[in-house]
Amino acid sequence: MIFRQCAIVAAISVFYAGAGASLPQERPNEQALTFWAYRAVCTTPTYSYEKVHAMIKNMKEGDNDSRLLAAPKFRAMPFKEKFTYTMLNYENSTQNCDGPMITNKDRERIYTHLPDAYGDAGRWSKQQEAFLHENRTKVIGLLRQSIKPTSRVGLNFKNAIQELDAWELTPDLIAKYRRDQRDVDILATLVIVMRDLKFRPFITSSVFKASFGKDDSIKSFIPATATNRSRILKWASDFYRAKHGR
């Protein structure tokens, strides 16, 4: 399994290189930028990677810098190739000019919204979202197969888990987090899925109310204290058992 820096890293570098004194917050230090680079790692699926990578590289940009594969060609792709393509190329450009907001305290925070893996490069198109949802069980199976032998869960995979509310992967995420307890975005992914599927013990908690209140935004976070990390893991384990045993 190959890990690559998502395009969001380039966006971060350009944003801060040109921002100068106009930034609304303190300039991030080297440790903060290193941590963001760590967060921005994406997982490259191995299924027909060379073929899919070459195809993406040769695609022409359309409106708003999007790279959209014609529907007949997309439908004709074999399933695993389509999975690799979807994980590597977010077809719709977001054109978000604000750039990611990075602080020197990010390592102390569990954000309640994940960044898009490819930043301004885009988000999934309607045909890609339809592929993910119409093949939910098979996609989750490939995500699990791809995650199991690796040391990381890439940001693009986290985006897919969020998109599908893939609660079935809860044990896989917990196991990866416990390897070194560094990837707090795994905890963020668990939090988002529990929120979306309205797991009552979590959404009635003080942690939920403090982080998903009326001021909820991309800046909202849960303090990454040892207590909060343990509580999230406990909620996630209970959540999985409740879903799996229903």
C-alpha positions as CSV (number, residue, x, y, z in Angstrom):
1,M,0.0,0.0,0.0
2,I,1.3,3.4,-1.0
3,F,0.9,6.6,1.1
4,R,1.1,10.0,-0.6
5,Q,0.6,13.6,0.5
6,C,-2.7,14.9,-0.6
7,A,-3.0,18.0,-2.7
8,I,-4.0,19.9,0.4
9,V,-0.4,20.1,1.5
10,A,0.5,22.1,-1.6
11,A,-2.5,24.4,-0.9
12,I,-1.3,24.9,2.7
13,S,2.2,25.9,1.5
14,V,1.0,28.3,-1.1
15,F,-1.6,29.9,1.2
16,Y,0.9,30.6,4.0
17,A,3.7,31.6,1.7
18,G,1.7,34.4,0.2
19,A,-0.4,35.4,3.1
20,G,2.2,37.4,5.1
21,A,0.8,39.8,7.8
22,S,-2.8,39.5,6.5
23,L,-3.4,36.2,8.3
24,P,-6.2,36.4,10.8
25,Q,-4.3,34.2,13.3
26,E,-0.7,33.6,14.3
27,R,1.5,32.1,11.7
28,P,1.9,28.3,12.2
29,N,5.3,27.1,13.4
30,E,7.2,24.2,11.8
31,Q,5.7,21.7,14.2
32,A,2.2,22.7,13.3
33,L,2.9,22.4,9.5
34,T,4.6,19.1,10.0
35,F,1.5,17.8,11.9
36,W,-0.8,19.0,9.1
37,A,1.4,17.2,6.6
38,Y,0.9,14.1,8.7
39,R,-2.9,14.6,8.7
40,A,-2.9,15.1,5.0
41,V,-1.5,11.7,4.1
42,C,-3.7,9.8,1.6
43,T,-3.9,6.1,1.0
44,T,-3.2,5.0,-2.6
45,P,-5.2,1.9,-3.5
46,T,-3.1,-0.8,-5.3
47,Y,-5.9,-2.0,-7.5
48,S,-4.8,-1.1,-11.1
49,Y,-3.0,1.9,-9.7
50,E,-0.6,2.5,-12.6
51,K,-3.4,2.4,-15.2
52,V,-5.7,4.7,-13.2
53,H,-2.9,7.1,-12.3
54,A,-1.9,7.4,-16.0
55,M,-5.6,8.0,-17.0
56,I,-6.0,10.8,-14.4
57,K,-2.7,12.4,-15.4
58,N,-3.9,12.6,-19.0
59,M,-7.3,14.0,-18.3
60,K,-8.0,17.5,-19.4
61,E,-9.3,20.1,-16.9
62,G,-12.9,21.3,-17.5
63,D,-14.8,24.1,-16.0
64,N,-13.5,25.4,-12.6
65,D,-10.4,23.1,-13.0
66,S,-12.5,20.0,-12.5
67,R,-11.4,16.7,-14.1
68,L,-14.6,14.8,-14.8
69,L,-14.7,11.5,-16.6
70,A,-17.5,11.1,-19.1
71,A,-20.3,9.0,-17.6
72,P,-20.1,6.2,-20.2
73,K,-16.4,5.8,-19.5
74,F,-17.0,5.9,-15.7
75,R,-19.7,3.3,-15.9
76,A,-17.5,1.0,-18.1
77,M,-14.6,0.9,-15.6
78,P,-14.2,-2.4,-13.6
79,F,-15.3,-2.1,-10.0
80,K,-11.9,-2.0,-8.4
81,E,-10.5,0.4,-10.9
82,K,-13.5,2.7,-10.3
83,F,-12.7,2.5,-6.5
84,T,-9.1,3.5,-7.1
85,Y,-10.1,6.3,-9.4
86,T,-12.6,7.6,-6.9
87,M,-10.1,7.5,-4.1
88,L,-7.5,9.4,-6.2
89,N,-9.5,11.9,-8.2
90,Y,-12.2,14.1,-6.6
91,E,-13.9,15.2,-9.8
92,N,-15.6,18.4,-8.7
93,S,-13.4,21.5,-7.9
94,T,-14.4,23.3,-4.7
95,Q,-12.7,26.6,-5.5
96,N,-12.3,27.4,-1.9
97,C,-10.0,30.3,-1.8
98,D,-9.8,30.6,2.0
99,G,-7.3,27.7,2.4
100,P,-7.1,25.5,5.5
101,M,-6.9,27.2,8.9
102,I,-3.9,25.8,10.8
103,T,-3.0,26.7,14.4
104,N,-0.2,25.8,16.7
105,K,-2.6,23.9,18.9
106,D,-3.9,21.5,16.3
107,R,-2.1,18.5,18.0
108,E,-4.2,19.2,21.1
109,R,-7.6,19.2,19.2
110,I,-9.9,16.6,17.8
111,Y,-11.7,18.6,15.0
112,T,-15.4,17.8,14.4
113,H,-15.1,18.3,10.7
114,L,-12.5,16.6,8.5
115,P,-10.7,18.5,5.7
116,D,-11.3,17.3,2.1
117,A,-8.3,15.1,1.1
118,Y,-7.6,17.0,-2.0
119,G,-8.4,20.5,-0.7
120,D,-9.2,23.0,-3.5
121,A,-8.6,20.1,-6.0
122,G,-12.1,19.0,-5.4
123,R,-14.8,16.8,-3.9
124,W,-16.5,13.8,-5.3
125,S,-18.9,14.3,-8.2
126,K,-22.5,13.0,-8.3
127,Q,-21.5,10.0,-10.2
128,Q,-18.7,9.2,-7.7
129,E,-21.0,9.6,-4.8
130,A,-23.6,7.4,-6.5
131,F,-20.9,4.7,-7.0
132,L,-19.9,4.8,-3.4
133,H,-23.4,4.6,-2.0
134,E,-24.8,2.1,-4.6
135,N,-21.9,-0.2,-3.8
136,R,-21.6,0.6,-0.1
137,T,-21.0,-3.0,1.1
138,K,-18.3,-3.7,-1.5
139,V,-16.7,-0.3,-1.0
140,I,-16.4,-0.9,2.7
141,G,-14.9,-4.3,2.0
142,L,-12.2,-2.7,-0.2
143,L,-11.6,-0.1,2.4
144,R,-11.1,-2.8,5.0
145,Q,-8.8,-4.8,2.8
146,S,-6.7,-1.7,2.1
147,I,-6.6,-0.5,5.7
148,K,-5.7,-3.9,7.3
149,P,-2.1,-4.3,6.2
150,T,-1.1,-0.7,6.6
151,S,0.0,1.6,9.4
152,R,-2.3,4.5,8.5
153,V,-5.8,5.4,7.4
154,G,-5.4,8.0,4.7
155,L,-7.5,11.2,4.7
156,N,-9.2,10.1,1.5
157,F,-10.3,6.9,3.2
158,K,-11.5,8.8,6.2
159,N,-13.5,11.0,3.8
160,A,-15.1,7.8,2.3
161,I,-15.9,6.4,5.7
162,Q,-17.6,9.7,6.6
163,E,-19.5,9.8,3.3
164,L,-20.8,6.3,3.9
165,D,-21.2,6.6,7.6
166,A,-19.4,3.3,7.6
167,W,-19.9,2.2,11.2
168,E,-18.8,-1.3,10.2
169,L,-15.2,-0.1,10.1
170,T,-15.3,1.1,13.7
171,P,-13.1,-1.8,15.0
172,D,-10.6,-1.2,12.2
173,L,-10.3,2.5,13.0
174,I,-9.9,1.8,16.7
175,A,-7.2,-0.7,16.1
176,K,-5.3,1.7,13.9
177,Y,-5.6,4.5,16.4
178,R,-4.2,2.3,19.2
179,R,-1.0,1.6,17.3
180,D,0.5,4.9,18.3
181,Q,-2.4,7.1,19.4
182,R,-1.2,9.9,17.2
183,D,-3.8,10.1,14.5
184,V,-6.5,12.1,16.2
185,D,-8.4,12.4,12.9
186,I,-9.4,8.7,13.4
187,L,-11.1,9.8,16.5
188,A,-12.7,12.7,14.6
189,T,-14.0,10.2,12.0
190,L,-15.6,8.0,14.8
191,V,-17.1,11.1,16.3
192,I,-18.6,12.2,13.0
193,V,-20.1,8.8,12.2
194,M,-21.6,8.6,15.7
195,R,-23.1,12.1,15.3
196,D,-24.5,11.3,11.9
197,L,-26.1,8.1,13.0
198,K,-27.4,9.7,16.2
199,F,-25.8,7.4,18.8
200,R,-27.7,8.6,21.8
201,P,-25.0,8.1,24.6
202,F,-22.7,10.3,22.5
203,I,-25.2,13.0,21.3
204,T,-26.5,13.5,24.8
205,S,-23.1,13.9,26.3
206,S,-21.5,17.1,27.5
207,V,-18.7,16.6,25.0
208,F,-21.2,16.6,22.1
209,K,-23.0,19.6,23.3
210,A,-19.8,21.6,23.7
211,S,-18.4,20.7,20.3
212,F,-21.6,20.4,18.1
213,G,-23.6,23.3,19.6
214,K,-25.1,26.2,17.8
215,D,-21.7,27.6,16.9
216,D,-20.6,24.4,15.2
217,S,-18.2,25.1,12.3
218,I,-15.1,23.8,10.6
219,K,-13.2,25.3,13.6
220,S,-15.1,23.3,16.2
221,F,-13.1,20.8,18.2
222,I,-13.0,18.5,21.2
223,P,-9.9,19.0,23.4
224,A,-7.7,16.0,22.8
225,T,-7.2,15.2,26.5
226,A,-6.5,11.6,27.6
227,T,-10.0,11.6,29.2
228,N,-11.8,12.7,26.0
229,R,-9.8,10.2,23.9
230,S,-10.7,7.3,26.2
231,R,-14.4,8.4,26.2
232,I,-14.5,8.6,22.4
233,L,-13.0,5.1,22.1
234,K,-15.5,3.7,24.7
235,W,-18.5,5.4,23.0
236,A,-17.3,4.0,19.6
237,S,-16.9,0.5,21.0
238,D,-20.4,0.6,22.5
239,F,-21.7,2.2,19.3
240,Y,-20.4,-0.7,17.2
241,R,-21.8,-3.3,19.5
242,A,-25.2,-1.6,19.5
243,K,-25.2,-1.5,15.6
244,H,-23.8,-4.9,15.1
245,G,-26.1,-6.6,17.5
246,R,-29.4,-5.0,16.4
